[in-house]
């Protein structure tokens, strides 16, 4: 997909990522360059690709747009929405269990910073935002997170579809984000308005259909994040969606199932043939009413032939094709088929092997997401509004992000593993193996509290036993004295 700009400073790679040759550190995009970027993003095949992927997710498949057959012929249009199933299953597996964020510095937690992080997560519904980003990445191949300060001067985040935003990177090895563009179509005439983000300022811009875009430099506001606050999320550098490579197979399954339904309708309306017989409409109606066929032969030497026109049956071929095509849809998208009988009968180890490809793809996606989420935390700490102020970014590096896969667990096996691990790793690491433990630190504290309480009770019981022993001893002394007297 070639993208051509009207500026020598702008370029794009094969993955539709935009780059800018920055000559001066304070250099801003010209209005022509911004217009060219938005034009290529909005009117090029890139937007057509995004819209196509979105349509498949909501069930608007290619078969619905095929030319209609002439009246009287079966023309079924069945849509089996594998695209939505693949995305929903993968997102549920990857982010169905909320991501956990902990602040750990030199092996120790900080309750005060942890509290601020939890407030940031709760106020922004960050776990849901991560799930929405994961869904958009699976659909479009990429998504964006927009950071901003609200009217109460609180740091907020919001997921943005790639149809409304993009980032322009420096044409250097480190590919530093130089500009972030967020825009919307204002009206049916394709007029646009939006915001241009740089590392220092935020500019408003607007433009009409066919006209140049105007950047309002006079009302520019300071960018408190000191970096482009639009962060790109993706699961692979090619920016390919989860089902993008299997759309052809999805179309084939839609076509095959529609044809099978057409065959059913054909057999329900099979045409009767009558050969070597004379029959009029009244006789035909009478036979239909009485369900008896009696017709005279035109040629006595030849028998009357009454039968149905039979269409060749390709049911076996169709079934074999559907089985193979459906299996390849799951295989090539690296998503497990949860309708498979093995998920209801297999052991934990067998399930792990069944989910191996899906788990590997999720691990790769997790690494990419952690990179982008780390950028979010660093920007949040730079502002110091909701989160602590730390322009160095060191505190942001101490945030641990834990993704848990949403799968059935064998608690007994996990408990055995955790017990065995206590001899070779820390108790916290051993406890973290247990899938039902959301907060290993809290669990460790609860264990310590229980042990202290048990030790306290044991000490009290020992003290009570000692008191009773001393009492019995004193009673014995008193009894001996009475005997002597």
C-alpha positions as CSV (number, residue, x, y, z in Angstrom):
1,X,0.0,0.0,0.0
2,X,2.0,3.0,-1.3
3,X,1.4,6.4,0.4
4,X,2.6,9.5,-1.4
5,X,2.9,12.9,0.3
6,X,3.3,16.3,-1.3
7,X,6.2,17.0,1.1
8,X,9.7,15.6,1.0
9,X,9.9,15.6,4.7
10,X,6.9,13.2,5.1
11,X,7.1,9.4,4.4
12,X,5.4,6.2,5.4
13,X,6.7,2.6,5.6
14,X,5.0,-0.6,4.5
15,X,3.1,-0.8,7.8
16,X,1.4,2.6,7.2
17,X,3.4,4.3,9.9
18,X,4.1,8.0,9.2
19,X,7.5,9.6,9.6
20,X,8.9,13.2,9.5
21,X,12.4,14.4,8.7
22,X,12.9,16.8,11.5
23,X,15.6,19.4,10.8
24,X,15.0,21.7,13.8
25,X,14.0,20.6,17.3
26,X,11.2,23.2,17.4
27,X,10.0,22.7,13.9
28,X,6.3,22.5,13.4
29,X,4.3,20.8,10.6
30,X,3.2,23.2,7.9
31,X,-0.5,23.5,7.1
32,X,0.1,21.8,3.7
33,X,1.9,18.9,5.4
34,X,-0.9,18.5,8.0
35,X,-3.5,18.6,5.2
36,X,-1.5,16.0,3.3
37,X,-1.3,13.7,6.4
38,X,-5.0,13.9,7.1
39,X,-5.8,13.5,3.4
40,X,-3.7,10.3,3.2
41,X,-5.1,9.0,6.4
42,X,-8.8,9.8,5.7
43,X,-9.1,9.3,2.0
44,X,-6.5,6.7,1.2
45,X,-6.8,2.9,1.2
46,X,-5.8,3.0,4.8
47,X,-9.2,4.3,5.9
48,X,-10.9,1.8,3.5
49,X,-9.0,-1.0,5.2
50,X,-10.1,0.2,8.7
51,X,-13.7,0.5,7.6
52,X,-13.6,-3.0,6.0
53,X,-12.2,-4.6,9.1
54,X,-14.8,-2.8,11.3
55,X,-17.6,-4.0,9.0
56,X,-16.5,-7.6,9.4
57,X,-16.5,-7.3,13.2
58,X,-20.1,-6.1,13.2
59,X,-21.2,-8.8,10.7
60,X,-21.3,-6.8,7.4
61,X,-19.5,-9.3,5.3
62,X,-18.8,-9.4,1.6
63,X,-21.6,-11.9,0.8
64,X,-24.2,-9.3,1.7
65,X,-23.1,-7.0,-1.1
66,X,-23.2,-9.7,-3.9
67,X,-25.5,-9.0,-6.8
68,X,-29.0,-10.5,-6.3
69,X,-30.0,-13.5,-8.3
70,X,-33.0,-13.3,-10.6
71,X,-36.4,-14.0,-8.9
72,X,-37.3,-17.6,-8.4
73,X,-33.8,-18.8,-7.6
74,X,-32.7,-19.5,-4.0
75,X,-30.5,-16.6,-2.9
76,X,-29.6,-17.1,0.8
77,X,-27.1,-14.7,2.4
78,X,-25.8,-16.3,5.6
79,X,-23.1,-14.5,7.8
80,X,-21.2,-16.5,10.3
81,X,-19.4,-13.8,12.3
82,X,-16.1,-15.5,13.0
83,X,-14.4,-12.1,13.1
84,X,-16.3,-11.1,16.3
85,X,-15.9,-14.5,17.9
86,X,-12.2,-14.5,17.4
87,X,-11.8,-11.0,18.8
88,X,-14.1,-11.4,21.7
89,X,-12.5,-14.7,22.7
90,X,-8.9,-13.3,22.4
91,X,-9.8,-10.2,24.4
92,X,-11.5,-12.2,27.1
93,X,-8.4,-14.5,27.3
94,X,-5.9,-11.6,27.2
95,X,-7.6,-8.9,29.3
96,X,-10.8,-10.5,30.7
97,X,-9.1,-10.7,34.0
98,X,-8.3,-7.1,35.1
99,X,-4.7,-6.1,34.7
100,X,-3.1,-5.5,38.1
101,X,-0.7,-2.5,38.7
102,X,1.7,-2.6,41.7
103,X,4.4,-0.2,42.8
104,X,7.5,-2.1,43.8
105,X,10.8,-0.4,44.5
106,X,13.8,-2.5,45.5
107,X,11.6,-5.4,46.3
108,X,9.4,-3.3,48.7
109,X,6.0,-1.8,48.1
110,X,5.1,1.8,48.9
111,X,1.6,2.1,50.3
112,X,1.3,5.8,49.6
113,X,2.3,5.6,45.9
114,X,0.3,2.4,45.6
115,X,-2.8,4.3,46.8
116,X,-2.3,7.0,44.2
117,X,-1.8,4.4,41.4
118,X,-5.0,2.6,42.5
119,X,-6.9,5.9,42.4
120,X,-5.6,6.7,38.9
121,X,-6.6,3.2,37.8
122,X,-10.1,3.5,39.3
123,X,-10.8,7.0,38.2
124,X,-9.9,6.2,34.6
125,X,-11.4,2.7,34.6
126,X,-8.0,1.7,33.3
127,X,-8.7,-2.1,33.3
128,X,-11.7,-1.5,31.0
129,X,-9.6,0.9,28.9
130,X,-6.9,-1.8,28.4
131,X,-9.6,-4.3,27.3
132,X,-11.0,-1.8,24.8
133,X,-7.5,-1.1,23.5
134,X,-7.0,-4.8,23.1
135,X,-10.2,-5.1,21.1
136,X,-9.4,-2.2,18.8
137,X,-5.9,-3.7,18.2
138,X,-7.4,-7.0,17.3
139,X,-9.8,-5.3,14.9
140,X,-7.7,-2.6,13.2
141,X,-4.2,-3.8,14.0
142,X,-3.5,-0.7,16.2
143,X,-5.2,1.7,18.6
144,X,-4.3,4.9,20.5
145,X,-4.5,6.1,24.0
146,X,-5.1,9.9,24.5
147,X,-3.9,11.5,27.7
148,X,-5.3,14.8,28.9
149,X,-6.0,17.0,31.9
150,X,-9.6,17.6,32.7
151,X,-11.2,20.7,34.2
152,X,-10.3,19.5,37.7
153,X,-6.7,19.2,36.7
154,X,-6.8,15.4,36.9
155,X,-4.9,13.2,34.5
156,X,-7.3,11.3,32.3
157,X,-6.9,8.7,29.6
158,X,-9.3,7.6,26.7
159,X,-9.0,5.0,24.0
160,X,-9.2,6.4,20.4
161,X,-9.8,4.4,17.2
162,X,-7.1,4.6,14.6
163,X,-9.8,6.1,12.2
164,X,-9.7,9.3,14.3
165,X,-6.0,9.6,15.3
166,X,-2.4,8.8,14.3
167,X,1.1,9.6,15.4
168,X,4.0,10.9,13.2
169,X,7.4,9.6,14.3
170,X,10.9,11.0,13.7
171,X,12.6,9.4,10.8
172,X,15.5,8.3,13.0
173,X,16.6,5.0,14.6
174,X,14.7,5.7,17.9
175,X,11.6,6.8,16.0
176,X,10.6,9.3,18.7
177,X,7.0,10.5,18.5
178,X,7.0,14.1,17.1
179,X,3.3,14.8,16.4
180,X,0.0,13.4,17.5
181,X,-3.1,14.2,15.4
182,X,-6.6,13.7,16.7
183,X,-9.5,14.8,14.4
184,X,-13.1,14.3,13.6
185,X,-15.3,14.8,10.6
186,X,-17.5,17.8,11.3
187,X,-20.2,17.4,8.7
188,X,-21.2,15.6,5.5
189,X,-18.9,17.9,3.4
190,X,-15.8,16.2,5.0
191,X,-14.8,19.3,6.9
192,X,-12.5,18.3,9.7
193,X,-11.5,19.8,13.0
194,X,-9.1,18.5,15.6
195,X,-6.0,18.9,17.7
196,X,-2.3,18.8,16.9
197,X,-0.1,17.7,19.7
198,X,3.7,18.4,19.9
199,X,6.1,17.9,22.8
200,X,5.5,21.5,23.9
201,X,2.1,22.8,22.7
202,X,-1.4,21.7,21.8
203,X,-2.8,23.4,18.7
204,X,-6.4,23.5,17.4
205,X,-6.9,23.2,13.6
206,X,-9.8,23.0,11.2
207,X,-10.5,22.8,7.5
208,X,-13.3,22.5,5.0
209,X,-13.7,20.0,2.2
210,X,-11.1,20.7,-0.5
211,X,-9.7,23.7,1.4
212,X,-6.5,24.1,3.3
213,X,-6.3,23.3,7.0
214,X,-5.7,26.2,9.3
215,X,-3.6,25.8,12.5
216,X,-4.5,28.2,15.2
217,X,-1.1,29.1,16.7
218,X,-2.5,32.0,18.7
219,X,-4.6,29.9,21.0
220,X,-2.0,27.2,21.5
221,X,-1.8,25.8,25.1
222,X,1.1,24.4,26.9
223,X,1.5,20.6,26.8
224,X,2.0,19.7,30.4
225,X,3.1,16.1,29.5
226,X,6.2,17.5,27.7
227,X,5.8,14.7,25.1
228,X,3.2,13.6,22.5
229,X,0.2,12.4,24.7
230,X,-1.1,10.1,22.1
231,X,0.4,6.6,22.6
232,X,0.1,3.9,20.0
233,X,-0.8,0.3,20.9
234,X,-0.3,-2.7,18.7
235,X,0.4,-6.4,18.9
236,X,2.8,-6.7,16.0
237,X,5.0,-4.3,14.1
238,X,3.1,-5.0,10.9
239,X,-0.1,-3.6,12.5
240,X,-2.2,-6.4,11.3
241,X,-5.6,-7.2,12.8
242,X,-6.4,-10.6,14.4
243,X,-8.6,-11.8,11.6
244,X,-7.2,-9.8,8.7
245,X,-5.4,-12.8,7.2
246,X,-8.4,-15.1,7.4
247,X,-11.0,-12.8,5.8
248,X,-10.9,-14.9,2.7
249,X,-11.6,-18.1,4.7
250,X,-14.5,-16.3,6.5
251,X,-16.0,-15.3,3.1
252,X,-15.6,-18.9,1.9
253,X,-17.5,-20.3,4.9
254,X,-20.3,-17.7,4.4
255,X,-20.5,-18.7,0.7
256,X,-20.5,-22.4,1.4
257,X,-23.2,-22.3,4.1
258,X,-25.3,-20.0,2.0
259,X,-25.1,-22.5,-0.9
260,X,-26.0,-25.3,1.4
261,X,-29.1,-23.5,2.5
262,X,-29.9,-22.8,-1.2
263,X,-29.7,-26.5,-1.8
264,X,-32.1,-27.2,1.0
265,X,-34.5,-24.6,-0.5
266,X,-34.0,-26.2,-3.9
267,X,-35.0,-29.7,-2.7
268,X,-38.0,-28.2,-0.8
269,X,-39.2,-26.9,-4.2
270,X,-38.1,-29.7,-6.4
271,X,-39.7,-29.6,-9.9
272,X,-41.8,-32.7,-11.0
273,X,-41.2,-33.9,-14.6
274,X,-44.0,-35.7,-16.6
275,X,-42.9,-37.4,-19.8
276,X,-45.1,-39.1,-22.4
277,X,-48.3,-38.0,-20.8
278,X,-51.1,-35.5,-21.6
279,X,-52.2,-33.5,-18.6
280,X,-54.1,-30.2,-18.2
281,X,-54.3,-27.8,-15.3
282,X,-57.6,-29.2,-14.0
283,X,-56.2,-32.7,-13.9
284,X,-53.1,-31.5,-12.2
285,X,-55.0,-29.6,-9.5
286,X,-57.2,-32.7,-8.9
287,X,-54.1,-34.9,-8.5
288,X,-52.6,-32.4,-6.0
289,X,-55.8,-32.4,-4.0
290,X,-56.3,-36.2,-4.0
291,X,-52.6,-37.0,-3.9
292,X,-53.2,-39.6,-6.7
293,X,-51.5,-39.5,-10.1
294,X,-53.5,-40.9,-12.9
295,X,-52.6,-39.7,-16.4
296,X,-53.1,-41.2,-19.9
297,X,-50.1,-42.0,-22.0
298,X,-49.6,-40.1,-25.3
299,X,-47.8,-43.1,-26.8
300,X,-49.1,-46.4,-25.6
301,X,-45.9,-48.1,-26.6
302,X,-43.9,-45.9,-24.2
303,X,-44.7,-45.8,-20.5
304,X,-45.4,-42.6,-18.7
305,X,-42.4,-41.3,-16.8
306,X,-43.2,-39.2,-13.7
307,X,-40.3,-38.2,-11.5
308,X,-38.6,-35.2,-9.8
309,X,-35.7,-33.3,-11.3
310,X,-32.7,-34.2,-9.0
311,X,-29.8,-31.8,-8.5
312,X,-26.4,-33.4,-8.0
313,X,-25.7,-33.8,-4.3
314,X,-22.4,-32.3,-3.1
315,X,-23.1,-32.4,0.6
316,X,-20.1,-34.5,1.5
317,X,-17.7,-32.2,-0.4
318,X,-19.3,-29.2,1.2
319,X,-19.0,-30.6,4.7
320,X,-15.4,-31.6,4.3
321,X,-14.6,-28.2,3.0
322,X,-16.4,-26.4,5.9
323,X,-14.6,-28.5,8.5
324,X,-11.2,-27.7,7.0
325,X,-12.0,-24.0,6.4
326,X,-13.3,-23.5,9.9
327,X,-10.3,-25.3,11.4
328,X,-7.9,-23.1,9.4
329,X,-9.7,-19.9,10.6
330,X,-8.9,-20.7,14.2
331,X,-5.4,-22.1,13.4
332,X,-4.2,-19.2,11.3
333,X,-5.5,-16.6,13.7
334,X,-3.9,-18.3,16.7
335,X,-7.2,-18.4,18.6
336,X,-8.5,-21.6,20.2
337,X,-11.9,-23.0,19.2
338,X,-13.6,-23.1,22.5
339,X,-16.5,-25.1,20.9
340,X,-14.1,-28.0,20.6
341,X,-15.2,-31.0,22.8
342,X,-11.6,-31.2,24.3
343,X,-12.3,-28.1,26.4
344,X,-15.0,-30.0,28.3
345,X,-13.1,-33.2,28.9
346,X,-9.4,-32.5,28.8
347,X,-7.1,-32.2,31.8
348,X,-5.1,-29.1,32.7
349,X,-2.0,-30.2,30.9
350,X,-4.0,-31.0,27.7
351,X,-5.7,-27.7,27.8
352,X,-2.3,-25.9,28.1
353,X,-1.2,-27.7,24.9
354,X,-4.4,-26.8,23.2
355,X,-3.9,-23.1,24.2
356,X,-0.2,-23.0,23.4
357,X,-0.5,-21.0,20.2
358,X,-3.0,-18.6,21.7
359,X,-0.8,-18.2,24.8
360,X,2.3,-17.5,22.7
361,X,0.5,-14.8,20.7
362,X,-0.9,-13.3,23.9
363,X,2.6,-13.1,25.4
364,X,3.9,-11.2,22.4
365,X,0.9,-8.9,22.6
366,X,1.5,-8.4,26.4
367,X,5.1,-7.3,25.8
368,X,4.0,-4.7,23.3
369,X,1.2,-3.5,25.6
370,X,3.6,-3.1,28.6
371,X,5.9,-0.9,26.4
372,X,3.0,1.4,25.6
373,X,1.6,1.4,29.1
374,X,5.0,2.3,30.5
375,X,4.9,5.4,28.3
376,X,1.6,6.2,29.8
377,X,2.9,6.0,33.3
378,X,5.9,8.1,32.5
379,X,3.8,10.8,31.1
380,X,1.5,10.7,34.1
381,X,4.4,11.0,36.5
382,X,5.7,13.9,34.5
383,X,2.6,16.0,35.1
384,X,2.3,15.1,38.8
385,X,-1.4,15.9,39.1
386,X,-3.1,12.6,39.9
387,X,0.2,10.7,40.2
388,X,3.3,11.7,42.1
389,X,5.6,14.2,40.3
390,X,8.7,12.6,38.9
391,X,10.1,14.0,35.7
392,X,13.0,11.5,35.7
393,X,10.6,8.6,35.1
394,X,12.3,6.4,37.6
395,X,9.2,5.9,39.7
396,X,7.2,5.0,36.7
397,X,9.7,2.2,36.0
398,X,8.9,0.6,39.3
399,X,5.3,-0.1,38.4
400,X,4.7,-3.8,37.9
401,X,2.0,-4.7,35.4
402,X,0.5,-8.2,35.8
403,X,-1.6,-9.7,33.0
404,X,-3.4,-12.9,33.8
405,X,-4.9,-15.2,31.2
406,X,-8.6,-16.0,31.7
407,X,-8.5,-19.9,31.6
408,X,-9.8,-22.7,33.7
409,X,-7.4,-23.6,36.5
410,X,-6.6,-26.8,38.4
411,X,-6.4,-25.4,42.0
412,X,-4.9,-28.7,43.3
413,X,-2.0,-28.7,40.9
414,X,-1.4,-25.0,41.5
415,X,-1.3,-25.6,45.3
416,X,1.2,-28.5,44.8
417,X,3.4,-26.3,42.6
418,X,3.3,-23.4,45.0
419,X,4.3,-25.6,47.9
420,X,7.2,-27.1,46.0
421,X,8.4,-23.6,44.9
422,X,8.8,-22.4,48.4
423,X,12.1,-24.3,48.7
424,X,13.6,-22.5,45.7
425,X,12.0,-19.1,45.4
426,X,10.5,-16.4,47.7
427,X,7.2,-16.9,49.3
428,X,5.7,-14.0,47.3
429,X,6.7,-15.7,44.0
430,X,5.4,-19.0,45.1
431,X,2.0,-17.5,46.2
432,X,1.7,-15.6,42.9
433,X,1.4,-19.0,41.1
434,X,-2.0,-19.4,42.6
435,X,-4.5,-18.1,40.1
436,X,-7.1,-17.2,42.7
437,X,-4.7,-14.9,44.6
438,X,-5.0,-11.4,43.1
439,X,-2.6,-9.6,45.5
440,X,0.4,-11.7,46.7
441,X,1.5,-8.9,49.0
442,X,-1.8,-8.7,50.7
443,X,-1.9,-12.5,51.0
444,X,1.6,-12.5,52.6
445,X,0.5,-9.9,55.1
446,X,-2.6,-11.9,55.9
447,X,-0.3,-15.0,56.5
448,X,2.0,-13.0,58.8
449,X,-1.0,-11.6,60.7
450,X,-2.4,-15.1,61.2
451,X,1.0,-16.4,62.3
452,X,1.4,-13.5,64.8
453,X,-2.2,-14.1,66.1
454,X,-1.5,-17.9,66.4
455,X,1.8,-17.2,68.2
456,X,0.0,-14.7,70.5
457,X,-2.7,-17.3,71.3
458,X,-0.1,-20.0,71.9
459,X,1.8,-17.7,74.3
460,X,-1.4,-16.9,76.2
461,X,-2.3,-20.6,76.5
462,X,1.2,-21.3,77.8
463,X,1.0,-18.4,80.3
464,X,-2.4,-19.7,81.5
465,X,-1.0,-23.2,81.8
466,X,1.9,-21.9,83.9
467,X,-0.5,-20.0,86.2
468,X,-2.5,-23.1,86.7
469,X,0.6,-25.1,87.5
470,X,1.8,-22.6,90.0
471,X,-1.7,-22.6,91.6
472,X,-1.7,-26.4,92.0
473,X,1.8,-26.3,93.5
474,X,0.8,-23.7,96.1
475,X,-2.3,-25.8,97.0
476,X,0.0,-28.8,97.5
477,X,2.2,-26.8,99.9
478,X,-0.7,-25.7,101.9
479,X,-2.0,-29.2,102.2
480,X,1.3,-30.6,103.5
481,X,1.4,-27.9,106.2
482,X,-2.0,-28.8,107.5
483,X,-1.0,-32.4,107.9
484,X,2.0,-31.5,109.9
485,X,0.0,-29.5,112.3
